[in-house]
Structure formats: structure tokens, C-alpha cells
Amino acid sequence: MKKIIRYGDVLFSTMSEITSLIVAGHDKRMIFRKVLDCALQVIDADAIHLLEVEGQTVSKYTVERGGEMKFETIDDAPTLVGWMVREAEQSPFQPGRELAFDVPLIADRLGGGSIISAPLVAKRSMFGLLVAIRSEGGISAPQDIRLMTLLANQTAIALENALLYQQLEKEAVTDGLTGVYNYRYLISSLENEVKRARRFKQTFSFVMLDVDNLKMHNDRHGHISGSQVLKEIAGIIKASCREIDFVSKYGGDEFGIVLPQTKLAGASKVTQRVLESVREHHFDGPRAETITCSAGVSCFPRDGATPREIIDAADKALYQAKRAGKNNVVTSEQLIEEMA
């Protein structure tokens, strides 16, 4: 009994540490390492495997006594996923259940020996499987199975909480319709980019892009069609930008794009490419007119020292693009030349 209590303390300590790692935003591999180390402490096994399921992909994390964690992706994953789902449906595990393990299916992958396992399941979500292996002798004691199942259950809950935490974080900075960043994140990214560019004496550009005649489109074809147009344009913008660029929804039919380490000329080329892709795109749903966009481009530090000044400069250039007939790009440099 004292041994079980001591193991319970180890499990509680591990779960508390995992919770702290999740809140701090650490990589899941660090979390898996804690789980595997804990399993080796409470189970008399030679190796512990954590099989993570993501869609039809299975990743294997392994720790052997005295060794570092190893990682690999398992081949023939759909077959293994199907087996794990069947195992999970038979939870909770009972003494003797370890003998039901389909050894021929994964013996080559895990090395054989005496095996017990427990599914990582929380609220009917299947995250994977925790497997303990001992090359000689058995590890089928009831207390081993109970400890293994408890650790697997708590790990699954931790993973579910981590996914929920990530989802809430994403929703807090993402526009619900288009899937790009929202206005709040745009302002935050601009503030950070100003600080970074000022520190390293670099430049960056900002694009304000507006969908031409969207109100007319909504009046003719309905707001559902208009919303679909915005979603598809967001996809076009993202496809035209680099991974380091920030694409955000600025307003009702406007998008803001932050282009780090990019001068006006380069930003203008990117924006022209976006507008051309919009013109050539076949939008879903009925439409009588061609969907186009207009854009204004500004640049730090020439157009301002704050996010608001950079946005205002791009907004003025966008207004000029609209006045010039829409479906084109105007930079802050061109705006100054026209006003001179």
C-alpha cells in the first residue's frame, strides 16, 4: 500500500508539472518526456512508448531506462490507428486485458516482450496509446495496470486541456469568418514590428486592401455570397504572402498586411500580385460583376513612427486608389508625388 501511495505522489507531481508546462506554452515533446519518465518510475518496464494519433498519422515517442527520448513516425499508420480505436473502446482495462494485445500487428514496431497498454482517451477523444514493455518476465500485476491506466487518463486530460488552451488562444487573435488574424492582433503585430525595425534599423511595409463594390455585390447576391468572397480573398492574400507576413482582417471589407523587412517597391509588387490573383479567381456562387480590390501601401520609417501613422498613410493611399478608378495599387510615395 505504501508503494502505491508513493507512486500516487509521483503521478500527482508529474501532472502538476505537465499543467505548468501547458500554461507556459512549452512544446508537447517536453510534456511527453515527463509522462514517459514518470511511467518508468512507477512501472517496472524496460521501455515506455507513447503513440500519438493525429488524424491517420501515428508518432512514436520512446524512453528506455537510462536513455534519451527517441522519436519516429510509424509506417502503415491507418492499420495501427484502427487497432488503437478498438482498444480504447474496451476501456477501462481489466486485469488480464494485456493478453488481448494484438502482438503480431505491432511486435516489429515495439520490439515484443511482455506488454501492457492503456489508451489516451478523454471525453471520447482518442489521443493515442501508452505502452510499457519488459523484455523478460511479466509486468501484468494489477497495480501496474491501474497505474498505467491512471497515468494514461491524466495524460489524455492534460492533452485535451492543452488543445483547448491553444484553441482559445487562436480564437482570441483570429477573425471568425476569414481565419486570418483580427484587428487586435494586427495592432499588436504592428507595435512589435515598429519596435523590432527601430531596434535593428530596418524597414517594413503595410498594405491596406479593400474589396471593391462589396456592398453592391451583397445587395445583388446576398451577404452569404459576400462573406464567401471575403473568405476566398483572405485565402488568396495568404497564398501570395510569405510565412513571416501578417495577414489580418482590418474592418468589414478591408484587410491589413504587415510585410517585415520589405520596402515600398517590394510591397507594391506583392500587392499587385494579390490584385491580379483576385481578378483571375473564379469565386463560388452567382455573380454578375468581376470582383476586384484596391490597395494602399505605406512604409516604416518614412511614413511614420507609430502604428497609427503607418495605418493612416496606407489608408490615404488606398483612398487615392479608389478615386483613381479602383482595382489598382497606390503607394504613399506616389501619393506624395501627386499632391506635390
C-alpha positions as CSV (number, residue, x, y, z in Angstrom):
1,M,0.0,0.0,0.0
2,K,2.8,2.4,0.8
3,K,4.3,1.7,-2.6
4,I,1.1,2.6,-4.3
5,I,0.8,5.8,-2.3
6,R,4.4,6.8,-3.2
7,Y,3.6,6.2,-6.8
8,G,0.5,8.3,-6.4
9,D,2.7,11.1,-5.2
10,V,4.9,10.7,-8.3
11,L,1.8,10.8,-10.6
12,F,0.4,13.9,-8.9
13,S,3.8,15.7,-9.1
14,T,4.1,14.8,-12.8
15,M,0.6,16.0,-13.6
16,S,1.2,19.3,-11.8
17,E,4.4,19.8,-13.7
18,I,2.6,19.0,-17.0
19,T,-0.1,21.5,-16.2
20,S,2.6,24.2,-15.7
21,L,4.3,23.3,-19.0
22,I,1.0,23.6,-20.8
23,V,0.2,27.0,-19.3
24,A,3.7,28.2,-20.2
25,G,3.2,27.1,-23.8
26,H,6.0,24.6,-23.9
27,D,6.4,22.1,-26.8
28,K,4.4,18.9,-26.4
29,R,7.6,16.8,-26.7
30,M,8.6,18.1,-23.3
31,I,5.3,17.1,-21.9
32,F,5.6,13.6,-23.4
33,R,9.1,13.3,-21.9
34,K,7.7,14.0,-18.4
35,V,4.9,11.3,-19.0
36,L,7.4,8.7,-20.2
37,D,9.9,9.4,-17.3
38,C,7.0,9.1,-14.8
39,A,5.9,5.8,-16.3
40,L,9.4,4.4,-16.0
41,Q,9.3,5.3,-12.3
42,V,6.0,3.7,-11.5
43,I,6.1,0.7,-13.9
44,D,8.8,-2.0,-13.8
45,A,9.5,-1.9,-17.6
46,D,12.5,-1.7,-19.9
47,A,10.9,0.8,-22.2
48,I,7.8,3.0,-22.4
49,H,6.2,4.1,-25.7
50,L,3.7,6.9,-26.2
51,L,1.9,6.5,-29.6
52,E,0.3,9.8,-30.6
53,V,-2.5,9.8,-33.1
54,E,-3.0,12.9,-35.3
55,G,-5.6,12.0,-38.0
56,Q,-4.1,9.0,-39.8
57,T,-0.6,9.7,-38.6
58,V,1.0,7.9,-35.7
59,S,4.1,9.2,-34.0
60,K,6.1,7.1,-31.5
61,Y,7.9,8.6,-28.6
62,T,10.2,6.2,-26.6
63,V,12.2,6.3,-23.5
64,E,14.3,3.4,-22.3
65,R,15.9,3.2,-18.9
66,G,18.9,5.5,-18.8
67,G,18.3,6.8,-22.3
68,E,17.1,9.9,-24.1
69,M,13.7,10.2,-25.7
70,K,13.5,8.9,-29.3
71,F,11.0,9.9,-31.9
72,E,9.8,8.3,-35.2
73,T,6.8,8.3,-37.4
74,I,5.2,4.8,-37.8
75,D,4.5,3.4,-41.2
76,D,1.2,1.7,-42.0
77,A,-0.4,4.1,-39.5
78,P,-4.1,3.6,-40.6
79,T,-3.9,-0.1,-39.5
80,L,-2.5,0.8,-36.1
81,V,-5.0,3.7,-35.6
82,G,-7.8,1.3,-36.2
83,W,-6.4,-1.1,-33.6
84,M,-5.9,1.6,-31.1
85,V,-9.5,2.8,-31.5
86,R,-10.7,-0.7,-30.9
87,E,-8.6,-0.9,-27.8
88,A,-9.9,2.4,-26.5
89,E,-13.5,1.2,-26.9
90,Q,-12.8,-1.6,-24.4
91,S,-11.6,0.8,-21.7
92,P,-11.5,0.6,-18.7
93,F,-8.7,-2.0,-18.7
94,Q,-9.2,-5.1,-16.5
95,P,-6.6,-7.4,-15.1
96,G,-5.6,-9.8,-17.9
97,R,-6.5,-7.4,-20.7
98,E,-2.9,-7.1,-21.6
99,L,-3.1,-10.5,-23.2
100,A,-5.6,-9.2,-25.7
101,F,-2.9,-7.1,-27.2
102,D,-2.7,-7.7,-30.9
103,V,1.0,-8.6,-30.7
104,P,1.5,-9.6,-34.4
105,L,0.4,-6.1,-35.5
106,I,2.9,-4.1,-33.7
107,A,5.6,-6.5,-32.4
108,D,8.0,-5.4,-35.1
109,R,7.4,-1.8,-34.2
110,L,7.8,-2.1,-30.4
111,G,10.2,-5.0,-30.1
112,G,7.9,-7.6,-28.5
113,G,8.2,-8.9,-24.9
114,S,5.7,-8.6,-22.1
115,I,3.4,-5.7,-22.8
116,I,0.7,-3.7,-21.1
117,S,-1.1,-0.7,-22.6
118,A,-3.6,2.0,-21.8
119,P,-5.4,4.3,-24.2
120,L,-5.1,8.1,-24.0
121,V,-8.8,8.9,-24.1
122,A,-10.7,11.9,-22.8
123,K,-14.4,12.6,-23.5
124,R,-14.3,10.1,-26.3
125,S,-11.3,11.8,-28.0
126,M,-8.6,9.3,-28.9
127,F,-5.1,10.9,-28.5
128,G,-3.1,7.7,-28.6
129,L,-1.7,4.9,-26.5
130,L,0.7,4.4,-23.7
131,V,2.6,1.1,-23.8
132,A,5.0,-0.5,-21.4
133,I,7.4,-3.3,-22.5
134,R,9.6,-5.6,-20.5
135,S,11.8,-8.0,-22.4
136,E,11.9,-10.7,-19.8
137,G,9.3,-11.6,-17.2
138,G,5.9,-10.1,-16.8
139,I,4.5,-6.7,-15.9
140,S,0.9,-7.8,-15.6
141,A,0.5,-7.1,-11.9
142,P,-2.9,-5.4,-11.2
143,Q,-1.2,-2.4,-9.6
144,D,0.9,-1.9,-12.8
145,I,-2.3,-1.9,-14.9
146,R,-4.0,0.5,-12.5
147,L,-1.0,2.9,-12.5
148,M,-0.7,2.7,-16.3
149,T,-4.3,3.4,-16.8
150,L,-4.3,6.3,-14.3
151,L,-1.3,7.9,-16.0
152,A,-2.8,7.5,-19.4
153,N,-6.1,9.0,-18.3
154,Q,-4.4,12.0,-16.7
155,T,-2.1,12.5,-19.7
156,A,-5.2,12.5,-22.0
157,I,-6.9,15.1,-19.9
158,A,-3.7,17.2,-20.0
159,L,-3.5,16.9,-23.8
160,E,-7.2,17.8,-24.1
161,N,-6.6,20.9,-21.9
162,A,-3.6,21.9,-24.0
163,L,-5.6,21.7,-27.2
164,L,-8.4,23.7,-25.6
165,Y,-5.9,26.3,-24.4
166,Q,-4.4,26.6,-27.9
167,Q,-7.9,26.9,-29.5
168,L,-8.9,29.7,-27.1
169,E,-5.6,31.5,-27.8
170,K,-6.2,31.1,-31.6
171,E,-9.8,32.3,-31.3
172,A,-8.7,35.4,-29.3
173,V,-6.5,36.6,-32.2
174,T,-8.3,35.2,-35.3
175,D,-11.2,36.6,-37.4
176,G,-14.0,34.1,-37.2
177,L,-15.1,34.5,-40.8
178,T,-11.9,34.5,-42.8
179,G,-9.5,32.7,-40.5
180,V,-6.8,35.4,-40.7
181,Y,-5.7,37.5,-37.7
182,N,-8.2,40.0,-36.3
183,Y,-7.8,43.8,-35.8
184,R,-6.5,43.4,-32.3
185,Y,-3.7,41.2,-33.4
186,L,-2.9,43.5,-36.3
187,I,-2.3,46.4,-34.0
188,S,-0.2,44.2,-31.7
189,S,1.9,42.9,-34.6
190,L,2.4,46.5,-35.9
191,E,3.6,47.6,-32.5
192,N,6.0,44.8,-32.3
193,E,7.3,45.3,-35.8
194,V,7.9,49.0,-35.1
195,K,10.0,48.2,-32.1
196,R,11.9,45.5,-34.0
197,A,12.5,47.6,-37.1
198,R,13.6,50.6,-35.0
199,R,16.0,48.5,-32.9
200,F,17.7,46.9,-35.9
201,K,17.4,49.9,-38.2
202,Q,15.2,48.1,-40.7
203,T,12.1,48.9,-42.7
204,F,8.8,47.2,-43.2
205,S,5.7,47.9,-45.3
206,F,2.0,47.9,-44.5
207,V,-0.8,47.3,-47.0
208,M,-4.4,48.4,-46.6
209,L,-6.5,46.4,-49.1
210,D,-10.2,46.9,-49.7
211,V,-12.7,44.8,-51.7
212,D,-14.2,47.0,-54.4
213,N,-18.1,47.2,-54.6
214,L,-18.7,44.6,-52.0
215,K,-21.8,46.3,-50.8
216,M,-23.2,46.2,-54.4
217,H,-22.3,42.5,-54.5
218,N,-24.2,41.9,-51.2
219,D,-27.2,43.8,-52.5
220,R,-27.3,41.6,-55.7
221,H,-26.3,38.2,-54.4
222,G,-26.8,38.3,-50.6
223,H,-24.5,38.6,-47.6
224,I,-23.7,34.9,-47.6
225,S,-22.2,35.2,-51.0
226,G,-20.3,38.3,-49.9
227,S,-19.0,36.5,-46.9
228,Q,-17.7,33.7,-49.1
229,V,-15.9,36.3,-51.3
230,L,-14.1,37.7,-48.2
231,K,-13.1,34.2,-47.2
232,E,-11.7,33.4,-50.6
233,I,-9.9,36.7,-50.9
234,A,-8.3,36.1,-47.5
235,G,-7.0,32.8,-48.9
236,I,-5.6,34.5,-51.9
237,I,-3.8,37.0,-49.8
238,K,-2.3,34.3,-47.6
239,A,-1.2,32.3,-50.6
240,S,0.6,35.4,-52.0
241,C,2.5,36.3,-48.8
242,R,5.4,34.8,-47.0
243,E,5.2,32.9,-43.7
244,I,6.7,35.9,-41.9
245,D,4.0,38.3,-43.2
246,F,0.9,39.1,-41.1
247,V,-2.5,39.0,-42.8
248,S,-5.3,40.5,-40.8
249,K,-8.9,41.5,-41.2
250,Y,-9.0,45.3,-40.6
251,G,-12.7,46.0,-41.0
252,G,-15.9,45.0,-42.8
253,D,-14.3,44.6,-46.2
254,E,-10.7,45.6,-45.5
255,F,-7.6,43.6,-44.9
256,G,-4.3,44.8,-43.3
257,I,-1.0,43.1,-44.3
258,V,2.3,43.6,-42.5
259,L,5.4,42.9,-44.6
260,P,8.5,42.7,-42.4
261,Q,11.8,43.8,-44.0
262,T,10.1,44.9,-47.2
263,K,10.4,48.3,-48.9
264,L,7.7,50.1,-50.8
265,A,8.7,48.7,-54.2
266,G,8.7,45.1,-53.0
267,A,5.4,45.6,-51.1
268,S,3.8,47.1,-54.2
269,K,4.8,44.1,-56.3
270,V,3.3,41.7,-53.7
271,T,0.1,43.7,-53.7
272,Q,-0.1,43.8,-57.4
273,R,0.2,40.1,-57.5
274,V,-2.7,39.8,-55.0
275,L,-4.9,42.1,-57.1
276,E,-4.1,40.1,-60.2
277,S,-4.9,36.8,-58.5
278,V,-8.3,38.3,-57.3
279,R,-9.1,39.4,-60.8
280,E,-8.4,35.9,-62.2
281,H,-10.0,34.0,-59.4
282,H,-13.3,32.2,-60.1
283,F,-15.4,32.9,-57.0
284,D,-18.0,30.5,-55.8
285,G,-21.7,31.4,-56.2
286,P,-23.5,33.7,-58.6
287,R,-22.0,37.0,-59.6
288,A,-22.6,39.3,-62.5
289,E,-19.6,41.6,-61.9
290,T,-15.9,40.9,-61.6
291,I,-14.6,41.0,-58.0
292,T,-11.6,43.4,-57.7
293,C,-9.6,45.0,-54.9
294,S,-7.8,48.3,-54.3
295,A,-4.9,48.8,-52.0
296,G,-2.7,51.5,-50.4
297,V,0.9,50.8,-49.3
298,S,2.9,52.7,-46.6
299,C,6.4,52.1,-45.2
300,F,8.2,52.5,-41.9
301,P,10.0,54.7,-41.1
302,R,9.4,57.1,-44.0
303,D,5.6,57.3,-43.4
304,G,5.5,57.5,-39.6
305,A,7.0,56.3,-36.3
306,T,3.8,54.7,-34.8
307,P,1.3,52.1,-36.0
308,R,-1.4,54.7,-36.3
309,E,0.7,56.9,-38.5
310,I,1.6,53.9,-40.7
311,I,-2.0,52.9,-41.0
312,D,-3.1,56.4,-41.8
313,A,-0.6,56.7,-44.6
314,A,-1.7,53.4,-46.2
315,D,-5.4,54.5,-45.7
316,K,-4.8,57.7,-47.6
317,A,-3.0,55.8,-50.4
318,L,-6.0,53.4,-50.5
319,Y,-8.4,56.4,-50.8
320,Q,-6.4,57.7,-53.8
321,A,-6.5,54.2,-55.4
322,K,-10.3,54.2,-55.1
323,R,-10.6,57.7,-56.5
324,A,-8.3,56.7,-59.5
325,G,-10.9,54.1,-60.6
326,K,-10.3,51.2,-58.2
327,N,-8.6,47.9,-59.0
328,N,-5.1,49.3,-58.5
329,V,-2.4,50.0,-56.0
330,V,-1.1,53.3,-54.8
331,T,1.9,53.7,-52.6
332,S,2.5,56.5,-50.1
333,E,5.4,57.7,-52.3
334,Q,3.1,58.0,-55.3
335,L,0.5,59.9,-53.2
336,I,3.1,62.4,-52.1
337,E,4.2,62.9,-55.7
338,E,0.6,63.5,-56.8
339,M,0.0,66.0,-54.1
340,A,3.2,68.0,-54.8
